[in-house]
Amino acid sequence: MTATAQRVRKGRKFDQVLEGARSVFMADGFEGASVDEIARVAAVSKATLYSYFPDKRLLFMEVANAECARQSQEALDSIDMAAPPREVLSQAGHHFLRFITSTFGLQIFRICVAESDRFPEIGQRFYNSGPAVMREEMALYFKEAEERGELRVDDYVLAADQFGELCKADIWPRLIFGVSKSVSDAEIARVVEGAVEMFMARYGKE
């Protein structure tokens, strides 16, 4: 039975198990994380852990999906989607870049890539839980902004993808390849500001 075919059973200690697993996966990676250590950190018995997650892979996917979904919802709750494009783009860009350049975001990305050959569903579920949600929301915003006469966009989804890629310029490759270990708020602001300017030069009606 594959991880996607199994069901996650919710219960009183479900969140406790997830938080313990999150700490261990982030410290040791998927391969290095042991069920014994996860149970110890979560302060539950192995029997309790297995009653919720019979497969470590399923537990890892749940941790990654929960965090990505939380980040996406936090972004949607904090961004005023009725504001002008420059404001929305700046808010979305800062939130997106802060997450993908965070220690947690980088580790989740690396683990997904490392496990993608053996467990291709991990990447798909992670993408669906967060990036795909923001992609759809931004595409919808671009459509509404165009209808208000604020943008001129012929492919809303492509425009959403392009903005996301613009926000990765310079910073993301350096982090992924280990050239830089961290980024500052000033660096994030510089890249997001440039992304907004490039996007508006292409799609703005100012």
C-alpha distance (Angstrom), angle and dihedral (degrees) to the residues before:
residue distance angle dihedral
M1 . . .
T2 3.81 . .
A3 3.78 124.4 .
T4 3.77 92.1 -109.6
A5 3.79 91.1 53.5
Q6 3.81 92.9 54.4
R7 3.76 123.3 84.9
V8 3.78 125.2 -128.2
R9 3.79 110.9 -131.3
K10 3.79 114.6 -143.8
G11 3.78 121.2 -145.7
R12 3.79 146.7 147.0
K13 3.82 94.7 -68.7
F14 3.81 97.3 37.1
D15 3.81 95.4 108.2
Q16 3.79 90.4 43.6
V17 3.80 90.5 55.5
L18 3.82 91.8 47.3
E19 3.80 93.2 51.5
G20 3.79 91.9 49.0
A21 3.78 91.3 47.8
R22 3.79 91.5 48.6
S23 3.80 91.2 56.2
V24 3.80 93.8 48.1
F25 3.82 96.6 43.9
M26 3.77 91.3 50.1
A27 3.80 92.2 49.5
D28 3.81 100.1 40.4
G29 3.81 107.3 19.0
F30 3.79 125.1 -128.9
E31 3.80 97.3 -64.4
G32 3.79 95.6 41.4
A33 3.79 95.3 47.8
S34 3.79 112.0 98.0
V35 3.77 125.2 -158.3
D36 3.81 88.8 -129.9
E37 3.80 91.6 56.9
I38 3.80 93.4 45.2
A39 3.81 90.4 51.6
R40 3.83 90.7 47.8
V41 3.81 94.8 49.5
A42 3.80 91.6 43.9
A43 3.84 89.7 48.4
V44 3.80 93.2 -129.3
S45 3.79 134.0 115.4
K46 3.79 120.9 -99.3
A47 3.79 87.3 -115.9
T48 3.79 90.4 57.8
L49 3.79 91.7 47.1
Y50 3.80 92.6 50.1
S51 3.79 91.1 46.8
Y52 3.81 87.6 63.7
F53 3.80 99.8 32.6
P54 3.82 117.8 22.0
D55 3.82 89.4 179.4
K56 3.84 127.0 50.1
R57 3.79 89.0 -145.6
L58 3.80 89.9 58.1
L59 3.80 89.9 51.1
F60 3.80 92.1 50.9
M61 3.79 92.2 50.2
E62 3.79 90.6 50.1
V63 3.81 91.8 52.2
A64 3.82 93.3 48.2
N65 3.80 93.8 44.1
A66 3.80 93.8 47.3
E67 3.79 93.0 51.8
C68 3.79 94.5 44.9
A69 3.80 92.0 47.3
R70 3.81 89.9 48.6
Q71 3.79 91.7 51.6
S72 3.81 92.3 48.4
Q73 3.80 92.8 49.4
E74 3.79 91.0 46.9
A75 3.79 89.4 53.6
L76 3.79 93.0 48.7
D77 3.80 91.3 48.1
S78 3.79 93.8 49.4
I79 3.81 100.0 43.3
D80 3.80 119.0 82.0
M81 3.81 98.9 -135.8
A82 3.81 90.4 -169.5
A83 3.81 92.5 60.5
P84 3.84 124.5 102.0
P85 3.83 117.1 -78.5
R86 3.80 96.9 -103.8
E87 3.79 91.4 55.1
V88 3.80 95.1 45.1
L89 3.80 92.8 45.7
S90 3.79 92.2 49.6
Q91 3.81 93.2 49.6
A92 3.80 93.5 44.9
G93 3.79 92.6 45.7
H94 3.79 94.3 51.0
H95 3.81 92.9 47.8
F96 3.81 93.2 46.4
L97 3.79 95.0 46.8
R98 3.80 94.7 44.9
F99 3.81 89.9 54.4
I100 3.81 99.9 45.3
T101 3.81 91.8 45.5
S102 3.81 94.5 46.9
T103 3.80 119.0 104.6
F104 3.80 90.0 -111.7
G105 3.79 94.0 47.7
L106 3.80 93.0 49.0
Q107 3.80 93.2 47.7
I108 3.79 93.0 48.8
F109 3.81 89.9 49.8
R110 3.80 93.0 49.1
I111 3.80 93.4 47.3
C112 3.81 91.6 49.2
V113 3.81 90.4 50.9
A114 3.81 93.2 45.0
E115 3.81 92.4 51.0
S116 3.82 98.3 37.5
D117 3.80 96.2 98.5
R118 3.80 94.3 52.5
F119 3.79 97.5 32.4
P120 3.84 109.3 26.0
E121 3.80 91.5 168.2
I122 3.81 90.3 67.9
G123 3.80 93.3 69.4
Q124 3.79 93.0 41.9
R125 3.78 94.1 52.2
F126 3.80 92.0 44.8
Y127 3.80 90.9 50.8
N128 3.80 92.4 47.8
S129 3.81 93.3 48.9
G130 3.80 96.4 56.7
P131 3.81 124.3 -8.2
A132 3.81 93.5 48.4
V133 3.81 90.9 50.4
M134 3.81 93.4 52.8
R135 3.81 90.8 43.5
E136 3.80 91.1 56.2
E137 3.80 93.4 44.5
M138 3.80 93.1 50.2
A139 3.81 91.5 46.7
L140 3.81 89.2 52.1
Y141 3.81 90.6 48.7
F142 3.82 91.2 51.5
K143 3.79 90.1 51.7
E144 3.80 91.9 51.2
A145 3.82 92.1 44.4
E146 3.79 89.6 52.6
E147 3.79 90.6 50.9
R148 3.81 88.2 53.2
G149 3.80 89.4 52.4
E150 3.82 94.6 -111.9
L151 3.83 98.7 113.2
R152 3.79 139.0 23.1
V153 3.81 108.9 -143.2
D154 3.79 127.9 157.5
D155 3.83 97.5 -177.5
Y156 3.80 112.1 35.4
V157 3.80 96.9 -176.0
L158 3.80 92.8 48.7
A159 3.80 89.6 49.4
A160 3.82 89.9 52.6
D161 3.81 90.6 50.5
Q162 3.79 91.9 47.4
F163 3.79 92.9 52.4
G164 3.79 90.9 50.3
E165 3.80 90.8 52.3
L166 3.81 92.1 47.3
C167 3.79 88.5 55.9
K168 3.81 90.4 57.1
A169 3.80 94.4 56.4
D170 3.80 115.2 131.8
I171 3.82 97.2 -19.0
W172 3.81 101.3 62.2
P173 3.83 99.0 50.2
R174 3.80 91.3 47.3
L175 3.80 91.7 52.9
I176 3.79 95.6 44.1
F177 3.81 93.5 50.2
G178 3.78 93.5 43.1
V179 3.80 95.7 -114.2
S180 3.81 88.6 126.1
K181 3.79 127.5 28.1
S182 3.79 97.1 -158.8
V183 3.80 142.9 -3.1
S184 3.78 131.4 -131.9
D185 3.79 129.0 -127.9
A186 3.80 87.6 -111.9
E187 3.82 91.2 56.4
I188 3.79 91.2 49.1
A189 3.80 91.4 48.9
R190 3.82 90.7 49.4
V191 3.80 93.4 52.5
V192 3.81 95.3 43.1
E193 3.80 92.0 48.6
G194 3.79 90.0 51.4
A195 3.81 91.1 47.5
V196 3.80 91.8 51.9
E197 3.81 91.9 48.6
M198 3.81 92.4 49.3
F199 3.81 92.4 46.7
M200 3.79 93.8 48.5
A201 3.81 91.7 46.5
R202 3.81 87.6 58.5
Y203 3.79 102.3 35.5
G204 3.81 107.4 16.7
K205 3.81 124.9 108.0
E206 3.78 96.6 -157.2
